[in-house]
Amino acid sequence: MKNERTILTVSDLGVRRGSTNILKNVDWKVMRGEHWIILGANGSGKTSLLSALTAYLTPTCGEVELLGKRYGETNWQDLRKRIGLVSSAIRQMMPETEPALTAVVSGKYAMIDYWGRISKSDRARARRILKQIECEYLAERPWIFLSQGERQRVLIGRALMADPNVLILDEPCAGLDPAAREHFLQFIERLGRRKFGPTIILVTHHVEEIMPVFSHVLMLKSGLVMASGEKTNVLNSRTLTETFGARIRLRASRDRFTLAVEPTSKVVI
């Protein structure tokens, strides 16, 4: 019998291209009520893992199950709709003249540059979502006139339009100034604490972006899982040092984190 609390299961996942192992023996389980951070340096396999989760990349071996449905045995297009993705690639494809409300509606149809006539029901739902993401005032504002932080929120609204079970945020703070980043992270904190919302998976390089609402952490290095589990158990100086290959000291203050990288040698001037 399937566990109804299980959202996502990754079993012995491997991705190999030529002689290079991009992902190796990845095991990962996400349960209902959890919000996850994926940490790793460039080249650690984060992008390939996301591509496998969203069925844009076919693994060499292993299995991925979403809500008990296994990729390869269930229509992948239907499963893909259950995962909302916010990434820089999508942000760069959005048409400059498209109003925010239309951008949100387009998420229901997985369409960039939505050209269809918007129904009353879609318009009403999009307005409710704009209110939910605290962007109701942006409904008629074209994409080109949105700030980077506003664009990220609208893309989250776009993903929510399809009512996903999982919402993946792929380095959503890239390009935001410090104030805009903090405002956006506070918004993510509020979004994650809402009842009946999607499971949030945030991919980042920065421990400063780990908000209190995130309960679990997955760390990748060279395609391998270095640590996985509850944040309080796995997020520490030792695991970060192993993951990033540098001597790292983690500091925690008021449920937020900072880190310091210790020098490997003294420089004599």
C-alpha positions as CSV (number, residue, x, y, z in Angstrom):
1,M,0.0,0.0,0.0
2,K,1.3,3.4,-0.9
3,N,2.0,5.9,1.9
4,E,-0.4,8.8,1.2
5,R,2.1,11.1,3.0
6,T,4.8,10.4,0.4
7,I,5.1,13.2,-2.2
8,L,8.3,12.3,-4.0
9,T,10.5,9.2,-4.1
10,V,13.9,9.0,-5.9
11,S,15.5,5.6,-5.8
12,D,19.0,4.7,-7.0
13,L,18.9,7.5,-9.6
14,G,21.8,7.7,-12.0
15,V,22.5,9.9,-14.9
16,R,25.5,9.1,-17.1
17,R,26.5,10.9,-20.3
18,G,29.4,9.3,-22.1
19,S,32.1,8.5,-19.5
20,T,30.8,11.0,-17.0
21,N,28.5,10.1,-14.1
22,I,26.4,13.3,-13.5
23,L,24.3,11.7,-10.8
24,K,25.1,8.5,-8.9
25,N,22.9,6.3,-6.7
26,V,20.7,9.2,-5.5
27,D,18.1,8.2,-3.0
28,W,15.7,10.8,-1.7
29,K,12.2,10.9,-0.2
30,V,10.0,13.9,0.4
31,M,7.0,13.6,2.7
32,R,3.9,15.8,2.9
33,G,4.5,18.8,5.3
34,E,8.2,19.0,4.5
35,H,9.9,21.8,2.7
36,W,13.4,21.1,1.3
37,I,16.6,23.0,0.5
38,I,19.0,21.5,-2.1
39,L,22.6,22.7,-1.6
40,G,25.6,22.1,-3.7
41,A,28.4,23.8,-5.6
42,N,28.3,24.3,-9.4
43,G,28.6,20.9,-11.1
44,S,27.2,19.0,-8.2
45,G,24.2,17.6,-10.1
46,K,21.5,20.0,-8.9
47,T,20.3,20.9,-12.4
48,S,20.3,17.3,-13.6
49,L,18.3,16.2,-10.6
50,L,15.7,19.0,-11.3
51,S,15.6,18.0,-15.0
52,A,14.9,14.3,-14.0
53,L,12.2,15.4,-11.5
54,T,10.4,17.4,-14.2
55,A,10.8,14.7,-16.9
56,Y,13.0,16.9,-19.1
57,L,15.9,14.4,-18.7
58,T,15.8,10.6,-18.9
59,P,17.8,8.9,-16.2
60,T,20.3,6.2,-17.0
61,C,19.0,4.1,-14.1
62,G,16.8,4.3,-11.1
63,E,13.2,5.4,-10.5
64,V,11.3,8.6,-9.8
65,E,7.8,8.5,-8.3
66,L,5.5,11.4,-7.7
67,L,2.4,10.8,-5.6
68,G,2.9,7.1,-6.0
69,K,3.0,7.4,-9.9
70,R,6.2,6.2,-11.4
71,Y,7.8,8.0,-14.3
72,G,7.9,5.7,-17.3
73,E,4.7,3.9,-16.3
74,T,2.4,7.0,-16.2
75,N,1.9,9.8,-18.7
76,W,4.9,12.0,-18.1
77,Q,3.0,15.1,-19.3
78,D,0.4,14.6,-16.6
79,L,3.1,14.1,-13.9
80,R,5.0,17.2,-15.0
81,K,1.9,19.3,-14.4
82,R,2.1,18.3,-10.7
83,I,5.5,20.0,-10.3
84,G,5.7,23.8,-10.6
85,L,9.1,25.1,-11.7
86,V,10.4,28.6,-11.3
87,S,13.8,29.1,-13.1
88,S,15.9,31.7,-14.8
89,A,15.2,29.9,-18.2
90,I,11.5,30.5,-17.8
91,R,12.0,34.1,-16.6
92,Q,14.1,34.9,-19.7
93,M,11.4,33.6,-22.1
94,M,8.5,35.7,-20.8
95,P,7.3,38.3,-23.4
96,E,8.0,41.8,-22.4
97,T,4.5,43.2,-23.1
98,E,2.5,40.4,-21.3
99,P,0.6,41.7,-18.2
100,A,1.2,39.9,-15.0
101,L,-2.3,38.5,-14.8
102,T,-1.9,37.0,-18.3
103,A,1.5,35.6,-17.3
104,V,-0.2,33.9,-14.3
105,V,-3.0,32.4,-16.5
106,S,-0.4,31.0,-18.9
107,G,0.8,28.6,-16.2
108,K,-2.5,26.6,-16.3
109,Y,-1.8,25.8,-20.0
110,A,2.1,25.5,-19.7
111,M,2.3,28.1,-22.4
112,I,4.8,30.9,-22.9
113,D,3.4,34.0,-24.5
114,Y,-0.3,33.1,-23.9
115,W,-2.5,34.1,-26.9
116,G,-5.8,32.6,-26.0
117,R,-8.9,34.4,-24.7
118,I,-8.9,34.4,-20.9
119,S,-12.1,32.9,-19.5
120,K,-13.9,34.5,-16.5
121,S,-13.0,31.6,-14.3
122,D,-9.3,31.8,-15.2
123,R,-9.2,35.5,-14.7
124,A,-10.9,35.2,-11.3
125,R,-8.5,32.4,-10.2
126,A,-5.4,34.4,-11.5
127,R,-6.6,37.4,-9.5
128,R,-6.9,35.2,-6.4
129,I,-3.4,33.9,-6.9
130,L,-2.0,37.4,-7.5
131,K,-3.5,38.3,-4.1
132,Q,-2.0,35.2,-2.6
133,I,1.4,36.1,-3.8
134,E,0.9,39.7,-2.6
135,C,1.0,41.1,-6.2
136,E,-2.7,42.0,-6.8
137,Y,-1.6,45.5,-7.8
138,L,0.5,44.2,-10.6
139,A,-2.4,42.6,-12.6
140,E,-2.2,44.9,-15.6
141,R,1.4,45.8,-15.4
142,P,3.5,44.5,-18.4
143,W,6.4,42.1,-17.7
144,I,9.0,44.7,-18.8
145,F,8.1,47.0,-16.0
146,L,8.3,44.5,-13.2
147,S,11.2,44.4,-10.8
148,Q,13.3,41.2,-10.5
149,G,11.6,40.4,-7.2
150,E,8.1,41.0,-8.7
151,R,9.0,38.8,-11.7
152,Q,9.9,36.0,-9.3
153,R,6.6,36.3,-7.4
154,V,4.6,36.4,-10.7
155,L,6.4,33.2,-11.9
156,I,5.5,31.5,-8.6
157,G,1.9,32.6,-9.2
158,R,2.2,31.2,-12.7
159,A,3.4,27.9,-11.3
160,L,0.6,27.9,-8.7
161,M,-2.0,28.4,-11.4
162,A,-1.6,24.7,-12.3
163,D,-2.2,23.7,-8.7
164,P,1.0,21.7,-8.3
165,N,1.9,19.4,-5.4
166,V,5.5,20.4,-5.6
167,L,6.9,23.9,-6.2
168,I,10.6,24.0,-7.2
169,L,12.4,27.3,-7.0
170,D,15.7,27.1,-8.8
171,E,18.1,29.8,-7.4
172,P,15.2,32.3,-7.2
173,C,17.3,35.0,-5.5
174,A,19.9,35.2,-8.3
175,G,20.1,38.8,-9.5
176,L,18.2,40.3,-6.5
177,D,19.9,43.1,-4.5
178,P,20.2,42.4,-0.7
179,A,17.0,44.2,0.2
180,A,14.9,42.6,-2.6
181,R,16.3,39.2,-1.7
182,E,15.3,39.6,2.0
183,H,11.8,40.7,1.0
184,F,11.5,37.8,-1.4
185,L,12.7,35.3,1.2
186,Q,10.2,36.6,3.8
187,F,7.5,36.1,1.2
188,I,8.7,32.5,0.7
189,E,8.5,32.0,4.4
190,R,4.8,33.2,4.4
191,L,4.0,31.0,1.4
192,G,5.5,27.9,3.0
193,R,3.4,28.3,6.2
194,R,0.1,28.5,4.4
195,K,-2.2,25.5,4.9
196,F,-2.8,23.2,1.9
197,G,0.1,24.8,-0.1
198,P,2.5,22.9,-2.2
199,T,5.7,21.3,-1.0
200,I,8.5,23.8,-1.6
201,I,12.0,22.7,-2.9
202,L,14.5,25.6,-3.0
203,V,17.8,25.2,-4.8
204,T,20.6,27.5,-3.7
205,H,24.3,27.9,-3.1
206,H,23.7,30.2,-0.1
207,V,22.9,29.1,3.5
208,E,21.7,32.7,4.1
209,E,18.6,31.8,2.0
210,I,17.5,29.0,4.2
211,M,14.4,30.3,6.0
212,P,12.9,28.8,9.1
213,V,10.1,27.2,7.2
214,F,12.5,24.8,5.5
215,S,12.6,21.6,7.5
216,H,15.0,19.4,5.5
217,V,18.2,19.7,3.5
218,L,19.7,17.6,0.6
219,M,23.4,18.2,-0.1
220,L,25.0,17.1,-3.4
221,K,28.6,16.9,-4.4
222,S,29.9,15.5,-7.8
223,G,26.5,13.8,-8.3
224,L,26.5,12.1,-4.9
225,V,24.3,12.7,-1.9
226,M,26.6,14.0,0.8
227,A,23.8,14.5,3.4
228,S,20.0,14.3,3.5
229,G,17.5,14.7,6.3
230,E,16.2,17.1,8.9
231,K,17.9,20.5,8.8
232,T,18.8,20.3,12.5
233,N,20.6,17.0,11.9
234,V,22.5,17.5,8.7
235,L,23.2,21.3,8.3
236,N,26.4,21.8,10.1
237,S,30.0,22.9,9.5
238,R,31.2,19.3,8.9
239,T,28.7,18.5,6.2
240,L,29.1,21.9,4.5
241,T,32.9,21.4,4.5
242,E,32.5,18.0,2.8
243,T,30.0,19.3,0.3
244,F,31.8,22.4,-0.8
245,G,35.4,21.1,-0.4
246,A,36.5,24.0,1.8
247,R,36.8,24.6,5.5
248,I,33.5,26.1,6.5
249,R,32.2,27.3,9.8
250,L,28.4,27.6,10.0
251,R,26.8,30.1,12.4
252,A,23.1,30.1,13.4
253,S,21.3,33.1,14.8
254,R,17.5,33.4,15.3
255,D,16.8,30.5,12.9
256,R,18.9,32.0,10.1
257,F,22.4,31.0,9.0
258,T,25.6,32.5,7.8
259,L,28.9,30.9,7.1
260,A,32.6,31.7,7.0
261,V,35.2,30.0,4.8
262,E,38.4,29.6,6.6
263,P,41.7,30.3,4.7
264,T,43.6,27.2,3.7
265,S,47.0,28.9,4.1
266,K,48.5,32.1,5.3
267,V,49.5,34.6,2.7
268,V,52.8,36.5,3.5
269,I,53.0,40.0,2.0
